[in-house]
Amino acid sequence: MNTSFKIALIGNPNSGKTSIFNGITGLNQKVGNYPGITVSKKSGKLLRNNDVEVIDIPGLYDLYPNSYDEAVVVEELLHQKDDLSGVVFIADATQLDKSLLLFSQVVDLGFPVLFVINMIDKAEANEVKIDLEKLKSLTGAKFITTNAKSKESLADLTEQIRESNFTHPHSYLRSYYDKLAAPEDHGNGYNNWIKEVYDAYKLNLGNSNGHSEFHSSSMIIDLKNRRRFLNSITEQVMQKPVNLNLNERTKWLDNIILHPILGGLIFVFILFLIFQAIYAWSAWPMDLLDASFAFMSEQAVNIFGEGILGRLVSEGIIPGLGGVLIFIPQIALLFIFIAFLEGTGYMSRVVFLTDRIMQKFGLNGRSVVPLISGVACSIPGIMAARTIDNAKERLITILVTPFMTCSARLPVYVIFIAIAIPDKEVLGFMNLKGVTLFGLYALGTLAALFGSLALSKIFKSEGSKSLLMEIPDYSLPKFREIFVMTYEKVKTFVVEAGKVIFFISIILWFLASFGPGNYQDKIDQFRSEKVSAGVVDEGVLEDEINAFKLQESYAGKIGKVMEPVVRPLGYDWKISIALLSSFAAREVFVGTLATIYSVNADFSEQTLIGKLKAEKNPHTLKPQFNVATSMSLLIFYVFAMQCMSTLAIVKRETGTWKWPILQFVVMTAIAYVAAFGTYQFFS
């Protein structure tokens, strides 16, 4: 195979498609989104052959959409038709009968196909027999059996793809649709039919007040005809034991995991353990990163000198980036745990389990998915609300998802928990800092739930529908898949946050290093006054001059204007600058503090937490970042929107600025009142 080409992986959910994709591409892949939706669009280069691009199509049961996301994925598949050189269709060997429906539709679209029967080891263990020769003669497809956990099996599949072993299987109903098509569309009848279904779905979605069910007698007839014909095939080629029970272990575990009371307690306990582990296991790599950035700042002065460039790098860029990148260990651990729980099949149970609770708060069970997604980032969570049919419930989900504690809040939580909460054990085995972190996540979740309840009363949303979804069997996740997912998430965090922080760090450094008018004359005069007043200690003199410089700088002037508004919360003008800059992204708050407190500072003395602890309130001469102020900041960020990108997504999803503006005002007001109460309580 000398020419480059593109293939797609297609299959039902839980068919092992993601494992195969990761196995045949490794880390040579990229992740994006389909236009306008949150469903991941993954692509990668085939191992040992960069001429082959592999696209991972999200799992589908058929090409008739049941949600907006599915409709766009189907449309994307149709758009890719002329570009795709072949389709690798993946089926679960134990559920081959369910997979053939989607397979028949893919064939009728005219794609050349390589049929992969995955999980063959699972089928053999349960005495499921498949007559591959008979199946090949009845379908005309090229078949290969795989076990996604086997490197040899994946290598064999990779070789089949490299050799382009794709065939055009027998068509099922394409000729029927060709007869119905206009003469100029002959040969594309089924393609045009699927496009008509998609267009009708979109039209119905726009005219149904949010209820997006689409029914067509022709569509139903098509599905019935296919199932009837395909059942005759599976009866000839597939044998299952009469007493086949693949889910005996799953059923036993689900009796516990999905128990209304015990299951909920297990879920809370697992979350509690995760947050304890995040603090316990991330301490030493965070200390190492912290010391590394301090060392780099020192070296930057030696390399670039003490001029403007040296100060920009050592006082602006490095502290700004280091103030956030230091939290990579904790963010990586969070995503490792999430990937592990997803790989075991537990996260699907969480969605199912919490559905009962969501119903009580006036939401459709599908709202669970966006809210859980919001723990990673509000943006994909809000976009995932498109799977909710009811317009009012979709709007409510969009409005409350930002209350869920996203990974961008984690740096803020970690830094101020370290300042406000002592490092000690509770009840002999629980770390108090981990308990606090768990409490902040729980508080954000409660805010989302009770916000949903309040909005459901205001909007008077109709009754919710139950959540229908397929739950996979329990299994041990592959380390490689956990690593790939964690790598992708951390890389996205570093790249996306890093670009914003880099840009803002430069701006903040300039604002904090220069001032209006005769800025330098004021500094010189201040120095002379201090010397005349008898201040001779060089250390004390430099500290006072540095403080005066920052106060008279552009940043200081901006902060002074904002200070009266935030002073009741225990914040000074420096914190107000960080609050303002964090509107670009929450995680920028810590980077901003790192930049502000590193301007004109000696990096060999303290790291960020030490600098914040040493900061004095100029009016009281007491620590500025005491328990009251730190707790106030923690509570403020639990409730505050503080994310420009999230507001933009809300505007795009709702089609108006009314809702994001209202959302920002209400969440900011709640955050302000809650932070004020917290500061007064701890003062």
N, C-alpha and C positions, 0 to 999 in steps of 0.2 A: 504494500500500500504506500504509494509515493506521494499522493496528493493529500492535503489536509482536508479533513471533513469533520462534521458535527453529528453527534448522536445524542439521544435522549433516553433516560431511564424512566420507565412508566410502570405503575403497579398500584395495587390496592394499599391502603394504610396497613401498617404492621406486617408487611410482606418481607421485611428485611432489606428494603431498597436503600435506605440510608447507610446501612452497614456495608453494602456492596459498593455504593458510591465512594465512601471513605476508603474502602479497601483498594479500589482500582485507580484512585486519584491521589491518595495520601494527603499531604499538606499542600499539594499543588492545585489549590482551588480558591475560589472567591465567592463571597456571599453578597447578594443584593436583594432588592424587592421587586416583585412584578409591579408594573405601573399602577400606582394608586392604591396598592393593597399591602398588607403586612406579611403575606405568605412569602417565605424565603425563596429566593431564586438563586440556586447554587449551580456553579459550573466549575469545571476543573479540567486539567490536562491529564490524559491517560498516562499512567506510570510507564516510563521508558519509551514514551512516544508522544512528544509535545505537539505532533501534527493532529492529534485527535482531541477534540473538545467534547467533554461529557457534560450534559445538562441534567440536573436532577429535577424532574417534574414532581410537584407535591402529590401525595397519594390521593387517588380518586377511586370511586366505585363504578362510576359510569360517566359519560360525557354530558349528562343532563344535570345542570347546576341546581343545587339546593341553597346556595348562598351567593352573595356578590363575589366573594373571593374565588369560589369555585368557577363562577362564570368567567372571570378574567383569566384564570389559569387555562380554561378551555380555549378562550379566544387567543391567548398567547401560543398555545399548542397549534392552533390553526395557522397563525402567522408564521410559525416556524416550519410549516410543511415543506415549502420549497427549499429551505436551507438545510433540513435534516437529511443526512445520508442513510440513517437507519434508526430504529427504535429497539432498545433492549427491554423487553417486557419481562417483569419479575413477578412470579407468583409463589405463594406459600404452598409447598407440596401437600400439606394437610388440608388446604382450602382451595384446591385447584378448581373445583366446581364454581366457586364464587368469582374466581379471577377471569374465567373465560368470557364473561359478559363484556368487561372492559376491553379484553383482548380482541373480541370480534369487532368492536367499534373502531379500535385503532387500525385493524386490518382494512375495514371498509373505508377508512380515510385514505388508504393507498400507501401507507408507510411500509417499507421493507422491515422485517422483524427478525430478531433473534430471541427466542423464548427461553427464559431462564427459570427452571423449577428450583426454587431456593428451599432451604431448611429440609433437604432430603434426609439428613440424619435424624431429624425429628420424626419424619414420616416412617422411616425404617424402624425406629425404636417403638413406634406404635402400630407396626404391622400394616401400614398403609401401602398398597401396591399400585404402581402406575405402569401401564403398558406403553412405553415410549414409542415403540415401532407402530403400534396401532394408532396412537395419538398423532404421530407424524403423518401417517397415511390419510387420516380423517381431516387434518387441518392444513397439511402442506407446509408446516412450519419447521424450522431448524431448532432442535431442543438441546439444552445442556443442563445438567443437574449440578447444583452447587450447595455448599455449606459455607455461609459467609464468615464463619469462624475459622475456616481452614485457609492458610496461605496458599497451599497447592491448588485448592479449588478456585480461589480468586485469580491466581496466575493463569490457570487454564481459561477462565472467562476473558481475561485481558488479552490472551493470545487469539481467542476467537474473534474479539472485536478488532484487533490489529489486522487479522486476515480478512476482515469484512465478510464474515459468514452470515449475511442477512439474506432472507428470502422473502418473496411475496406470497404469504399463505393464501388459502382459498378464501374468497370473499363470501360473505353470508347473505347480506341483504343489499349490497351496493347496487346490484343490477336492478333491484326493485325501485330504488330511488332514482336511478338513471332514467328509468321509464317515465317517472313523474316529472323529471326536470325538463326545462325548456331545451330546444335543440342546441342552442349555443352553449348550454351548461352540461351537455352530455359528457359523462365521465367524471363529473364533479357533483353528482346528485346528492350523495350523502354529505359531502363537505358543506354544500349549500344548505342542506337540511339542518345540520348542527348550527350553522350561522344563524338560521332563522330562529331556532330555539333560543339561542343566546340573545338575539335582538328582542324577541318576544319577552324573555325574562327581564331584560332591562326596562322595557316599556311597562311591563306589569309592576315592576318594583317602583317605578316613578309614579304610577297611578293608584297604588294600593295602600297609601297612607302607612307605609312601612311594612305591610304584610306581603312578603315576596314569594308566596307559593305560586308555582306555575304548573298548570295542568293542561295537558293536550291529549285528546283521544288518540291521535296518531302516534304520539310519543309513547303512550301506554301500550298501544298495539305493538309498536316496535319492540319494546322491552319484553312483552309476553312472547312474541314470535322468537326472539333470540333465546330466551330462557328455555322455551320448549325444545328448540333445536339443539341447544348446547347441553341440555340434560340428557339427551339421547347419546351424546358423545361421552359424557362422563360415566354413564352407565356401562359403556363398552370398555373404557380404558382405566377406570379407577375402582379399586376394591378397598372398602373400609371394614374393619372388624365390626361385628354386630354390637359388641360391648365397648366400642371405642370411646374412651373418655380422656381426651387430652388435657382436661382442665381439673383433674382431681386435686392436685396440689393447689391450683389457683382458687378453686372453690373453697377449700379448707381455709386458706389464708384470707380470702375475701369475707368469710364469715366473721373474721376478727377485724380486718382492716376497714371494712365498710359498715361495721356496726355503728348505729347512730351515736352512741355515747363512747364506747371504747375506742372506736375509730378516730373520733375527734380528739380524744386524749392522746392517742398515739401520734397524731399529726402535730399537736402542740409540743409534745415531748421531743419529737424529731427536730422541729424548728429550734427548740431550746438547745439541744445538743449541738446543732449547727453553729449557733451564735457563740456558744462556749468554745467550740473548736476554732472558730475564726480568730478569736482573741488569743487562745492558748498557742496555736501553731504559727501565727504570723508575727509574733513578737521579734524573734531574732532576725528574720530577713528584713523586717521594717527598720530595725536598728541599723542593720548593715547598709541599707539604702540611704538612710538618714545621714550616717557618717560619710558615705560616699559622695553625696551631693555637697555636704559641707566641705569636703576635701577638694572637690572639683571647683567650688567657688574660690577657694584659696589659690588653687593653681591657675585659675583664669586671670587673676590679678598678676601673677608672675609671668604668664604668657603674653597677655595683651597690654600689660602695664596699668597704670592708675589713671589713664585718660578716660575719655568718654566711652570708647569701645570696651575697655576693660571693665569699667563700672557697669555698662549695659549688660555685659555677659555675666559678671559675677554678682551683681546686685539685682538684676532684673530677670534675665532669661533662666538661669540655672535655679535660683530659688523659686521662681514661679512654676517651672516644670516639676522641680523636686517636691514642691508642696503638695502635688497631686499624685505623681508617679510613685511616691513612697507607699501609696496604698494599694499598689498592684498585688502584693501578696494576699491581702484580705479579699480583694475583688476576685482574684483567681480562685481562692478557696471557696467563695460563695458560688461561683459558676461550676466548680468541680462537684460540689454537693448537688447542685441542681441537675447537672448532667448525669450524675450517678442515679439520682432518684428517677429521672426520665428513663434512663436505660433499663432500670429494673421493672418499669411499668407502674411504679407507685404514683407518679404525677397524674396519670390518667385517673387513678382512684381518688386522688385529692379533688380533682375536678368533679367527679361523680359524687363524692362524699359531701363537699361543700354546696352542691346544688340544692340540697334540702334547706340549708341555711339561707341561701340567696333568695329562695322563694319567699321567705318570711320578711325580707327587706324590700319586696316589691320589684325584684329584678327577674329577668329570664335567666334560666340556668346557664345559658351561653355567656352570660356576663362574667362567669367565673374565669373563663379563659383570658379575656382582656385584663382583668384585675390581677391575676397571677403573673401575666406578662409584664404588668406595670412594676413588679418588684425588680425586674431587670432594667426597664426603661419605660417611661410613660408613653413615648411616641409609638412604638409598636403595639403597646397595649390599647391605646386609643384607636389605632387603625384596625386592630383585631375586632373592634366592636361592630365592624361591618357584617359579621356573621350573625348578628342579632336581627331577626325579622321585624320586630315591633319598633317603630320609629321612636316612640317615647322612651322605651327602655334602652334603646341604643343611645339616645341623647343623654339619659341619666348616667349610663355607664361611662360615656365620654367625659362628662363633667366631674365625676368622682374618682376616676382612675388616677389623676395626679396626687391624690392623697396617699396612695400606696407608696411605700418607701422604696425609691429606685436606687440603683447602685451609685448614682451621682451624689446622693446624700451621705453615703457611707464615709467619705473622707471627712465631712463636717462632723458626723457623729463621733468618729474615732478620735479626732483631735480634742474635742471638748469633753468627751467622756474621760480621756486621759487626764485632763486638767481638773475636772470636777469630782470624779468618782475615785475613791481610794482603791488601790490594788489589794484587795483582801477577799477571803473566802466567806461564803455564807452557808450556814448549816454544814460546814466542814468539807463540802465538795463543789460548791458553785462559786464561780468567780463573779464578784459584784459588777464588774464592768460588762461581762457577758449578759448578766441579768438586765442591766440597763439598756444595752443594745436590743435585746429581745423586746423589752418594754416599749421602746421607741417604734419598732416595727409593728407591734401589736396596736399601739395608739394610732398609727396611720391607717391600719386596717379597719379599726373601729370607726375612725372618721369617715372612711369611704362607705362603710355599711350604713351608719346612721345618716350620712348625707344622702344616700340612696333612698332610705326610708322617708326622709323629709321631702325630697324631690318627688317621690312617687305619690305622696299625698297632694303636693301642689299640682303636679301634672295629671293626676288621676289616671294613671296608666292602667290599662286593662290587665286581666289576669295573665300570668306568665305561663309559658309552655314548659313542659318538662324537657330536660336535656336528654337527647338520644345520641349515643356514641358507642363505638366498639372499644372494649377494654382488652388490651393484649394480655397474654399470659405473663407471669412473672419470669424473669430471666436475669442472669448475671450480665451486667454490661461489659463491653470490651473496653479495656484500658485505652486503646487507640482512639475509640470514639469519644471517650471522655476528654482525652487530651486535645483532639481536634476541635471539639466544641469550645473548650475552655480557651484554647489558643485563639480561635476566631473572635470570641467575645472580648478577651483582654486586648487583642490587637485593635478591635474596633474602638474600645474605650481609649486606648493610648493615642491612636491616630486622630479620632474625632475630638477628644478632649485636648490632646496635645496641640492641635492647630489653633483652637480657640485660646488656650492658655498662653501659647507662644505670642500670639498677636496682642492679647490684653496685657501680658507682662511687659512688652515693649512700651505700650501706651502708658501703663501705670508707672513704669520706671521714669519715663519722661515727665509725667505729671508730678511725680514725687521728688524729682531731682532738679527741677527748674521752677521758677516762679514769675509772676507778673512784675512789670515795672522795674524798679531798681533793686531787684532781688539780691544780687551779690553785694550791693552797697549795704543793704540791711544786715546781711550776715556779718560783714566786716565790722559794722558799727556795734552789733551785738557782742562780737568777740572783744572789741576794745572796752566796752562797758563792763564785761565780766572780768577782764584783766584788771581794770581800774578798781573794781569792787573787791579785788583781792583773791580771786579764784586763780590759784596757781597750779593745782593738781591737774596734770595733763589729761588723765582719764576722766575726771569730773567735768573739766572744761569741754572736752570733745563730746561727751554725752549731752551736755546742755546745748551745744552748738548744733549737733545733729537733730535734736528734738526741735529746735527753733527753725532749722532749715525745712524740715518736713511740715511744720505748722504754717510757714510762709509760702510753701510751694503751691502749685496749681491744685494738686490733690488735697492739700490742707484747706485751701479756700473752699473747694467743693464740699469737703467733709464738714466744714464749719457751718455751711448753709443748712446741711441736713441734720446736724447734731441735735437741735432742739426737738426735732420730731422723734428721734430714737433715744434721747436721753432718759425718758421714763422707763425704757426697757433695760437700762443699765449699760447702754452702748455709748462710746465716745465717737469723735469725728473720724477716727481711723477705721473703726468697725463699720461706720456708715458708708465709707468708700468701698469696703469689701462687699457690703450688702448690695450696693448699686451695681458693682461690676458682676456680681453673681447672677444677675438677671440674664446674662448671656448663657450661663450654665451653672447649676448649683455648685459643682465641684470647683469652680473658679474661685469661690469664696476663700478656700484655704490657700490657693495659689496667690491670691491677692494679699492676704495677710503675710505670706512668706515674702512677697516682694516688698511690701511696705516696711516690715520690720527688719529687712535685710539691707535697706538703703543706708549707705554710709556706716554699716555695722562691721564689726570684726567677726568673721566667720569662724574663727578658731575658738571662740568662746562658748557659743551655745547653738543648739539646734532649735527648730521652730517652737516646739513645746516649751523648751526652757526660756526662750525669749518672751513667749506669751505669758508664762508664769511670772517672769520678772518685770513685766510692764506695770508701771504705777499710774494710778489715777492722779492727774496733776492737782485736783482739788482736794482729795482726801489723803493722798500719798499712800493709799492702800492698794493692794493688787487690783489691776483693772479686770483681769480675767479670774475673778473669784468664783465661788460655787454658784452664786445667784446669777451673775452675768452668763456663765457658761451654760447653766441649765436653761436660762431664758433663750439663748441662741439655739440650743437643741430643740426646744419646743417650737420656736419660730420656724425652723426648717422642717419640722414635722408637717406643718399646715400650709406653709407659704408655697405659692406657685413657683416663682423665681426661676423660670425657664422659658426663654424666648422661643425656642424651637417647639416646645409643647403648645404654646399659644398659637403658633403658626399652623400646627397640625390640626388643632381644634377648629380653627377658622376654615381650613380646607375641608375637613370632614363635615362640618355643619353648614358650610356655604355662606356664612355671615360672620361679621366681627362682633355681633351682639353677644353671642355666647362666650367667646374667649375673654372679652372685656369684663363681662359680668363675673365670669369664673375668676379672673385675676383679682377683681375688687373684693369679692366675697372671701376668697382664700386668704388674701392679704389682711383683711379685717379680722378674720378668725385668728390668724397667726399673731397679729399685733396684740389683740386682747389676751390671748393665751400666754404669750410671752410676758406681757405686763403683769398678769396674775402670778406667773411663775417667779418673776423677779421679786415681786413684793413678798411672796411666800418665803423664799429662801433668804431674803434680806432681814 
